[in-house]
């Protein structure tokens, strides 16, 4: 997982795995990217043992589908095929 293109705020969200967080930001600010990376990072580091432990809430079905799609793609790229299913 390459986090080089993250802002300091995004990096803090992605790597803070010992507490729940709420991410609120404007359109196009990278919320979906950040949440995707946080979830995959939590699975890769063992902070989560299964994708079934994730609860991510969005405001629209379209946003939920986009988040689901990106998480699946990132899990596949990290070799976590069972979690991607």
N, C-alpha and C positions, 0 to 999 in steps of 0.2 A: 504494500500500500504506500503510495507516494503522496505525501502531504506537503510537498514543496510549494504548491500554488495556493495554499491556504493563507488567509489573513490571520493575524494574531487572535482575533475574536473567534474565527472559525476553528482554529487549532485548539483553543481553550474548550470549546464545545465538544469537539471530537474526542479529546483526550480526558475530559472530566467524566469518569465512568462510575464514580462512587456516590453520585447524587442525581436525582431526576432534574431535568432542565426543561424550560419552556423557551422555544426559539420564536421570536417575533421580529420580523424585519420587512422592509418594503419589497415590492416586486423586483425580481432580477438581482437580488442581493446575495443569492447563493444558499437560501434556506434548504432547498431540496438536496443540493450537493452536500451540505454540511450534515444534515440528518442521515443521509445515505452513508457517508463516511463514518459517522459516529456509531451507527448500528453495526456496520461491517467491522470496525475497529473493536467494538465490544465483543463480537464473536471471535475475532482473530486472537485477542489477548486473553480470552477465557473469562472476561467479566460477565458474559452471558454464555450459557451452555447450549442454547437453542434459539432459533428465530421465533419460536412460540412464546418466548418471554418478552417480546417487543410489543409495545402499544404505542402507535404513532397516530396522532389525530390530525386530520386536515379539514379544511372547510368545504371542499368540493370532491365529488367522485373523480373528476378529472385529475385533481392534484393527488388523490390517493392512488390512482392508477399509475401516474408518473412516478411517484415514490416507490411503489411496489416494483415497477419495471426497472428502475435504476438500482434498487437494492439487489434484485435478482441478478442483473448484469454484473454488478460489482462482486457479489458472492461467487459467481461463476469464474470471474477473472482471478479471484483469490484461491480458486480450487476447492471451494466449499459447495460442491455440487449437491450434496444431500440437503443442506440448508436452503439452497436456491429452489429446490422443489417445493 
